[in-house]
Amino acid sequence: MPNMSMTKVPMREQEPDVRNKNFDEVALGYTEDMAVEEATRCLNCKNKPCTQGCPVNVPIPGFIEAVCARDFDKAYEIITSENALPAICGRVCPQENQCEGKCVRGIKGEPVSIGRLERFVADYHMAKGVKADVKVEKNGHKVAVVGSGPAGITCAGELAKRGYDVTIFEALHKAGGVLSYGIPEFRLPKALVAKEIENITDLGVTIETNVIVGRSVTVDDLFDRGFESIFLGTGAGLPNFLRIPGENLLGVYSANEFLTRVNLMKAYKKGEVPTPIKVGKRVAVVGAGNVAMDAARTAKRLGAEEVSIVYRRGPEEIPARAEEVHHAKEEGIEFRLLNNPIKILGNDDGYCCGMEIVKQELGEPDASGRRRPQPIEGSNYVLDVDTVVIAIGQSPNPLIRKTTEGLETQKWGGIIVDEETEQTTREHVYAGGDAVTGAATVILAMGAGKKAAQAIDASFKES
């Protein structure tokens, strides 16, 4: 009989007043018994609606059934038949809007905690340290993948399994893309990311770092080097700004730079690295997405006494995951909602010293269906801050499109692709992830990389 508990088995976590002073992972995972208890809540539905919500088509009921039987190795085998990055997805996927959002247990209670179970299975396998004996028969074809983020890694892994000789070109000195530079250590340990990437290189994938496609080499150069198809998974690394006075002051960062300095360059290790970051006593983070939550929680851990999320809309419109908002509030982050910054103030030395804000009220719905914020006349006030982080989204870097003939893009910069194949307007060039959609989720990028790999493989079989 299934376990008919209406609530999930709680996840072990560091206490808020402890974790907001360190960069260790917040969530501590399930034990074996906790995982089995949660797995027994699955009804093993005939229609399997949860699988319909998974962008990479993981056979969810199958792996959960294996967890129920304590066959964790089989569970891992089932997950990785479709998902190359289970430890990562178990931590950062928005399961509540995808697989768990389709779970029938969620109709009258909480859905089965599919993400936590996926994380448990991946961590269990990783702790054993046993590597599979990988034997891949090469097919003689070469494919280049630009970018080593979720889309690129997934595409490369899928192609390598099919026998392709795959090389990933990464602009930074470390592979992983947003997994390495964007998501903080306390949410996604970098040692774990390195192990997941190692699983891809074990398939024979080569990774070349410090190669900026569009500068070091071009797409045409890659074709000249013998690559027959190219996948562009370059992400969305160009930060958006508010375009208000004062954004060029010292102490004002884009979330991209702020998190990269901390996550990739280890700026939180004071005195040990050449790329420190200065955080004052009072920090304002503008925006309310997952990146904004990451930046605010990071600032708190770097020693800021007061950290505020400043967001022009109301609580119902916050785009960040509910779990991330909950964690931020627990850790002492203040939420200043219906507040819109109009100017960043500076002192005589050129440093940020405050932010002028206008309070808002919600008016009629805009094109997105959300009620448009309207300024309240006479509500201006100044928030004293030493550091400002702008976290209002990112766009694809224009470098690739400016250096690649025949590659058409949207007005805002996203690469135009065929929805079924991820094929661009340039022959033999495919693209996926944030480079196409703009900033989105890890799992959606992985789904695009997987779809592109299947299309690339099909194109060779048809020729």
PLY file of the C-alpha trace (Angstrom):
ply
format ascii 1.0
element vertex 463
property float x
property float y
property float z
element edge 462
property int vertex1
property int vertex2
end_header
0.00 0.00 0.00
1.30 3.47 -0.80
2.12 5.93 1.96
-0.84 8.33 1.94
0.84 11.10 3.95
-0.35 14.47 2.66
3.06 16.10 3.11
6.56 15.48 1.81
9.27 14.06 4.02
11.06 17.27 5.14
14.57 17.95 3.85
17.35 18.36 6.40
18.86 21.86 6.31
21.40 24.03 8.07
19.81 26.42 10.55
19.22 29.87 8.99
21.38 31.81 11.47
24.24 29.40 10.85
24.06 29.00 7.08
23.80 32.74 6.33
27.40 33.03 7.53
28.92 30.22 5.45
28.97 28.96 1.87
28.29 25.31 2.69
25.27 23.73 1.04
22.00 24.72 2.72
20.02 21.55 2.01
21.57 18.39 3.43
19.57 15.77 1.51
17.65 12.65 2.44
18.97 9.61 4.27
18.21 6.20 2.73
15.23 5.68 5.04
13.87 9.16 4.33
14.17 8.56 0.57
12.35 5.25 0.77
9.61 6.78 2.93
9.08 9.60 0.43
9.19 7.21 -2.54
6.34 5.16 -1.07
4.08 8.21 -1.46
4.16 7.64 -5.25
0.95 6.02 -6.55
2.72 4.73 -9.69
-0.09 6.17 -11.79
-1.06 4.40 -14.98
-0.91 7.63 -17.02
2.37 8.82 -15.43
1.54 12.55 -15.66
4.81 13.53 -13.95
6.83 12.42 -16.97
4.88 14.88 -19.14
6.33 17.72 -17.08
9.96 16.67 -17.48
11.80 18.46 -20.33
14.30 15.57 -20.64
11.76 12.73 -20.32
13.09 10.97 -17.23
11.05 7.78 -16.51
10.08 9.13 -13.09
7.78 6.39 -11.75
10.35 3.77 -12.74
13.19 5.31 -10.77
10.93 5.99 -7.78
9.80 2.36 -7.81
13.47 1.32 -7.68
14.01 3.64 -4.69
11.06 1.96 -2.94
12.82 -1.36 -3.45
16.10 0.14 -2.13
17.71 -0.60 -5.48
19.39 2.79 -5.70
21.82 1.68 -8.41
18.93 0.73 -10.67
17.26 4.06 -9.89
20.41 5.88 -11.01
20.58 3.83 -14.19
16.97 4.72 -15.01
17.47 8.44 -14.39
20.70 8.70 -16.36
19.17 6.91 -19.34
17.62 10.32 -20.07
19.32 12.88 -17.76
23.08 13.41 -17.80
23.09 15.81 -14.81
20.86 14.29 -12.08
22.69 15.71 -9.06
22.41 19.19 -10.52
18.77 18.88 -11.63
17.79 17.47 -8.25
19.02 20.71 -6.70
18.13 23.53 -9.06
15.23 22.38 -11.26
11.89 24.14 -10.67
10.17 20.80 -10.08
7.13 22.56 -8.65
6.34 23.90 -12.14
7.31 20.76 -14.01
7.23 17.11 -12.90
5.91 17.77 -9.39
3.40 20.22 -10.82
1.81 17.29 -12.69
1.85 14.86 -9.74
-1.67 13.77 -8.74
-0.66 13.68 -5.08
-0.49 17.47 -5.32
-4.26 17.73 -5.88
-5.14 17.16 -2.23
-1.75 17.59 -0.59
1.89 17.99 -1.46
3.24 16.23 -4.57
5.85 13.52 -4.31
9.26 15.16 -3.85
10.67 13.99 -7.17
13.54 16.48 -7.10
14.74 15.45 -3.66
14.59 11.78 -4.66
16.57 12.47 -7.83
19.17 14.31 -5.79
19.36 11.45 -3.27
19.89 8.84 -5.99
22.59 10.92 -7.71
24.39 11.67 -4.43
24.22 8.00 -3.39
25.84 6.95 -6.67
28.45 9.70 -6.48
29.39 8.76 -2.90
30.13 5.21 -4.01
32.73 6.51 -6.44
32.09 3.72 -8.93
32.48 4.65 -12.56
30.73 2.83 -15.38
32.86 1.06 -17.94
32.13 3.27 -20.93
32.61 1.72 -24.36
31.52 3.84 -27.31
32.07 2.86 -30.93
33.09 5.97 -32.88
31.20 6.78 -36.07
33.83 9.05 -37.63
31.87 12.31 -37.46
33.02 15.48 -35.68
30.73 17.94 -33.91
31.66 21.18 -32.14
29.70 22.45 -29.14
30.09 26.10 -28.17
29.53 26.67 -24.47
29.81 24.21 -21.58
26.66 25.16 -19.72
23.66 22.82 -19.32
22.64 22.94 -22.99
26.16 22.35 -24.30
27.02 19.60 -21.82
23.80 17.75 -22.54
24.17 18.01 -26.30
27.79 16.85 -26.12
26.97 13.89 -23.88
24.08 12.73 -26.06
26.23 12.90 -29.19
29.20 11.17 -27.54
26.97 8.25 -26.55
26.07 7.92 -30.22
29.71 7.72 -31.27
30.45 11.29 -32.35
33.83 12.92 -31.78
32.73 15.98 -29.76
34.74 19.01 -28.68
33.29 21.66 -26.37
34.67 25.20 -26.63
34.32 27.23 -23.43
35.11 30.95 -23.17
36.03 30.88 -19.46
38.85 29.02 -17.77
36.49 26.53 -16.16
33.73 24.41 -17.66
30.15 24.49 -16.47
28.76 27.80 -17.68
26.09 29.15 -15.35
26.49 26.06 -13.17
30.00 27.23 -12.30
29.78 31.02 -12.38
26.13 31.77 -11.68
24.66 29.50 -9.02
26.22 29.91 -5.55
28.13 27.21 -3.73
25.49 27.00 -1.00
22.91 25.94 -3.59
25.10 23.96 -5.95
28.56 22.79 -4.76
31.16 23.23 -7.48
32.86 19.91 -6.69
29.58 18.25 -7.62
29.42 20.18 -10.90
32.97 19.05 -11.69
32.02 15.41 -11.12
28.97 15.68 -13.37
31.13 17.21 -16.11
33.66 14.43 -15.60
30.94 11.95 -16.51
30.70 13.71 -19.88
34.44 13.70 -20.52
34.51 10.00 -19.59
32.40 9.48 -22.72
35.28 10.90 -24.75
34.17 14.53 -24.98
37.07 17.02 -25.19
36.73 20.42 -23.51
38.86 23.36 -24.66
38.67 26.32 -22.25
39.67 29.96 -22.82
38.31 29.85 -26.36
35.94 32.68 -27.25
34.07 31.69 -30.39
33.64 34.93 -32.28
37.04 36.19 -31.11
39.59 33.35 -30.75
37.92 31.44 -33.58
34.75 31.87 -35.62
32.03 29.42 -36.57
33.53 29.34 -40.06
36.93 28.48 -38.56
35.37 25.50 -36.78
33.96 24.20 -40.04
37.41 24.67 -41.61
38.85 22.54 -38.80
36.71 19.63 -39.91
33.68 19.90 -37.67
30.61 18.88 -39.63
27.93 20.31 -37.31
28.01 22.95 -34.61
25.77 23.45 -31.60
25.62 26.93 -30.03
24.88 26.78 -26.31
26.37 30.14 -25.40
23.77 31.11 -22.81
22.66 34.60 -21.86
25.66 36.33 -20.35
24.93 39.94 -21.24
23.43 41.65 -18.17
20.45 44.00 -18.44
20.55 47.33 -16.61
17.97 49.75 -15.25
19.21 52.67 -17.38
18.90 55.10 -14.48
21.39 57.71 -13.26
24.18 56.38 -11.05
24.60 52.86 -12.47
28.24 53.64 -13.28
29.14 54.44 -9.66
31.61 52.34 -7.72
29.84 49.73 -5.64
27.22 49.03 -8.32
27.44 45.56 -9.87
25.52 43.53 -12.38
24.44 40.24 -10.81
26.50 38.52 -13.50
29.75 40.14 -12.38
28.89 39.90 -8.68
28.15 36.17 -8.77
30.98 35.34 -11.16
33.54 36.97 -8.87
32.17 35.03 -5.91
31.38 31.64 -7.46
33.97 31.17 -10.18
36.77 33.30 -8.78
36.13 32.42 -5.09
36.06 36.04 -3.91
34.54 34.88 -0.62
37.92 33.38 0.30
39.30 36.66 1.58
43.00 37.20 1.00
43.36 34.02 -1.05
42.27 35.22 -4.48
43.17 38.13 -6.78
39.54 39.03 -7.57
37.98 40.31 -4.35
34.62 41.96 -4.20
33.65 44.79 -1.88
30.33 44.54 -0.07
29.22 47.30 2.26
27.09 47.06 5.39
23.88 47.83 3.48
23.14 46.10 0.17
20.22 46.47 -2.23
19.53 43.84 -4.88
17.19 45.06 -7.62
15.00 42.27 -9.01
13.22 39.24 -7.58
14.15 36.26 -9.72
16.31 33.32 -8.68
19.45 35.28 -9.60
18.36 38.13 -7.33
17.82 35.68 -4.45
21.27 34.19 -5.09
22.88 37.64 -5.07
21.07 38.74 -1.89
21.89 35.56 0.02
25.50 35.78 -1.18
25.80 39.39 0.02
24.57 38.32 3.44
27.23 35.63 3.60
29.90 38.14 2.60
29.16 40.11 5.76
26.47 42.63 4.83
24.41 43.61 7.87
21.31 44.63 5.93
20.30 43.17 2.56
17.14 44.24 0.73
15.38 42.85 -2.32
13.94 45.87 -4.17
11.19 44.86 -6.60
8.68 47.03 -8.42
5.89 44.46 -8.38
3.99 42.69 -5.57
4.45 39.32 -3.81
2.25 37.42 -6.26
4.50 38.43 -9.17
7.84 37.38 -7.66
9.40 35.14 -10.35
11.84 33.29 -8.08
11.11 29.78 -6.84
9.05 29.75 -3.65
11.78 27.70 -1.98
14.42 30.33 -2.75
12.20 33.14 -1.45
11.52 31.14 1.72
15.22 30.53 2.30
16.05 34.19 1.70
13.47 35.35 4.22
14.71 32.81 6.78
18.24 34.15 6.34
17.21 37.72 7.12
16.79 39.21 3.66
14.29 42.11 3.68
11.77 42.35 0.84
10.88 45.87 -0.32
8.08 45.10 -2.76
6.20 47.64 -4.89
9.36 49.78 -4.77
10.98 51.06 -7.97
14.51 52.58 -8.02
14.83 55.71 -10.14
18.33 56.90 -9.21
21.49 55.63 -7.53
23.18 58.27 -5.42
26.91 58.72 -5.04
29.33 60.46 -2.67
32.23 62.76 -3.53
34.55 59.77 -3.97
32.34 58.24 -6.65
30.95 55.44 -4.49
27.33 54.47 -4.20
25.77 55.81 -0.99
22.03 55.52 -1.55
19.15 54.77 -3.85
16.15 56.96 -4.60
13.00 54.86 -4.73
9.39 55.53 -5.70
6.70 53.38 -4.14
4.30 51.67 -6.55
0.73 50.46 -6.76
-0.63 47.90 -9.17
-2.67 49.19 -12.11
-4.21 47.44 -15.10
-2.67 44.24 -16.54
0.08 44.70 -19.14
0.86 42.52 -22.19
2.17 39.72 -19.94
-1.12 39.59 -18.04
0.43 40.97 -14.87
-0.89 44.17 -13.33
1.40 47.03 -14.32
3.10 48.89 -11.46
2.29 52.61 -11.31
4.24 55.19 -9.28
2.55 56.73 -6.26
2.96 60.48 -6.49
4.98 61.99 -3.65
6.14 58.62 -2.30
9.84 59.10 -3.12
12.34 58.18 -0.43
16.06 57.42 -0.16
17.33 54.02 0.93
20.83 54.20 2.42
22.99 51.54 0.72
26.70 51.00 0.14
26.35 48.34 -2.56
23.79 47.79 -5.33
23.41 44.62 -7.40
21.29 44.83 -10.56
19.55 41.49 -11.15
16.83 42.20 -13.71
17.73 39.60 -16.32
20.29 38.82 -19.00
20.38 38.67 -22.78
22.41 36.59 -25.25
25.84 38.02 -25.99
25.86 39.50 -29.53
29.34 38.20 -30.36
28.26 35.00 -32.12
25.57 36.60 -34.23
27.86 39.45 -35.28
30.58 37.08 -36.49
28.46 34.36 -38.12
26.97 34.88 -41.57
23.50 33.50 -42.19
22.58 33.32 -38.52
19.29 35.13 -37.94
18.26 36.36 -34.51
15.32 37.97 -32.75
15.39 41.75 -32.22
16.35 41.19 -28.58
19.24 38.88 -29.56
17.91 35.34 -29.26
19.00 32.97 -32.04
16.11 31.87 -34.27
15.73 28.09 -34.46
13.30 25.49 -35.72
11.28 24.44 -32.67
11.38 20.76 -33.61
15.10 20.42 -34.35
16.88 23.48 -32.86
18.33 24.06 -36.36
19.28 27.70 -36.96
18.99 29.58 -40.25
22.62 28.61 -40.97
23.04 25.12 -42.43
24.52 22.56 -40.02
24.40 25.05 -37.13
22.09 24.33 -34.20
21.40 26.29 -31.03
19.57 25.89 -27.75
19.15 27.07 -24.19
19.38 30.68 -23.07
21.04 31.71 -26.35
17.67 31.02 -27.97
15.11 31.67 -25.22
16.86 34.27 -23.09
17.56 33.51 -19.45
15.52 30.44 -18.43
16.07 27.26 -16.39
18.80 24.64 -16.36
16.44 21.81 -17.26
14.91 23.65 -20.23
18.40 24.28 -21.58
19.18 20.60 -21.13
16.01 19.68 -23.01
17.07 21.90 -25.91
20.55 20.38 -25.98
19.09 16.90 -26.04
16.67 17.76 -28.85
19.49 19.28 -30.90
21.67 16.19 -30.43
18.86 13.98 -31.70
18.38 16.24 -34.72
22.11 16.33 -35.49
22.25 12.55 -35.29
19.22 12.23 -37.56
20.76 14.59 -40.12
23.84 12.37 -40.47
21.75 9.23 -40.81
19.65 10.85 -43.54
22.67 12.04 -45.55
0 1
1 2
2 3
3 4
4 5
5 6
6 7
7 8
8 9
9 10
10 11
11 12
12 13
13 14
14 15
15 16
16 17
17 18
18 19
19 20
20 21
21 22
22 23
23 24
24 25
25 26
26 27
27 28
28 29
29 30
30 31
31 32
32 33
33 34
34 35
35 36
36 37
37 38
38 39
39 40
40 41
41 42
42 43
43 44
44 45
45 46
46 47
47 48
48 49
49 50
50 51
51 52
52 53
53 54
54 55
55 56
56 57
57 58
58 59
59 60
60 61
61 62
62 63
63 64
64 65
65 66
66 67
67 68
68 69
69 70
70 71
71 72
72 73
73 74
74 75
75 76
76 77
77 78
78 79
79 80
80 81
81 82
82 83
83 84
84 85
85 86
86 87
87 88
88 89
89 90
90 91
91 92
92 93
93 94
94 95
95 96
96 97
97 98
98 99
99 100
100 101
101 102
102 103
103 104
104 105
105 106
106 107
107 108
108 109
109 110
110 111
111 112
112 113
113 114
114 115
115 116
116 117
117 118
118 119
119 120
120 121
121 122
122 123
123 124
124 125
125 126
126 127
127 128
128 129
129 130
130 131
131 132
132 133
133 134
134 135
135 136
136 137
137 138
138 139
139 140
140 141
141 142
142 143
143 144
144 145
145 146
146 147
147 148
148 149
149 150
150 151
151 152
152 153
153 154
154 155
155 156
156 157
157 158
158 159
159 160
160 161
161 162
162 163
163 164
164 165
165 166
166 167
167 168
168 169
169 170
170 171
171 172
172 173
173 174
174 175
175 176
176 177
177 178
178 179
179 180
180 181
181 182
182 183
183 184
184 185
185 186
186 187
187 188
188 189
189 190
190 191
191 192
192 193
193 194
194 195
195 196
196 197
197 198
198 199
199 200
200 201
201 202
202 203
203 204
204 205
205 206
206 207
207 208
208 209
209 210
210 211
211 212
212 213
213 214
214 215
215 216
216 217
217 218
218 219
219 220
220 221
221 222
222 223
223 224
224 225
225 226
226 227
227 228
228 229
229 230
230 231
231 232
232 233
233 234
234 235
235 236
236 237
237 238
238 239
239 240
240 241
241 242
242 243
243 244
244 245
245 246
246 247
247 248
248 249
249 250
250 251
251 252
252 253
253 254
254 255
255 256
256 257
257 258
258 259
259 260
260 261
261 262
262 263
263 264
264 265
265 266
266 267
267 268
268 269
269 270
270 271
271 272
272 273
273 274
274 275
275 276
276 277
277 278
278 279
279 280
280 281
281 282
282 283
283 284
284 285
285 286
286 287
287 288
288 289
289 290
290 291
291 292
292 293
293 294
294 295
295 296
296 297
297 298
298 299
299 300
300 301
301 302
302 303
303 304
304 305
305 306
306 307
307 308
308 309
309 310
310 311
311 312
312 313
313 314
314 315
315 316
316 317
317 318
318 319
319 320
320 321
321 322
322 323
323 324
324 325
325 326
326 327
327 328
328 329
329 330
330 331
331 332
332 333
333 334
334 335
335 336
336 337
337 338
338 339
339 340
340 341
341 342
342 343
343 344
344 345
345 346
346 347
347 348
348 349
349 350
350 351
351 352
352 353
353 354
354 355
355 356
356 357
357 358
358 359
359 360
360 361
361 362
362 363
363 364
364 365
365 366
366 367
367 368
368 369
369 370
370 371
371 372
372 373
373 374
374 375
375 376
376 377
377 378
378 379
379 380
380 381
381 382
382 383
383 384
384 385
385 386
386 387
387 388
388 389
389 390
390 391
391 392
392 393
393 394
394 395
395 396
396 397
397 398
398 399
399 400
400 401
401 402
402 403
403 404
404 405
405 406
406 407
407 408
408 409
409 410
410 411
411 412
412 413
413 414
414 415
415 416
416 417
417 418
418 419
419 420
420 421
421 422
422 423
423 424
424 425
425 426
426 427
427 428
428 429
429 430
430 431
431 432
432 433
433 434
434 435
435 436
436 437
437 438
438 439
439 440
440 441
441 442
442 443
443 444
444 445
445 446
446 447
447 448
448 449
449 450
450 451
451 452
452 453
453 454
454 455
455 456
456 457
457 458
458 459
459 460
460 461
461 462
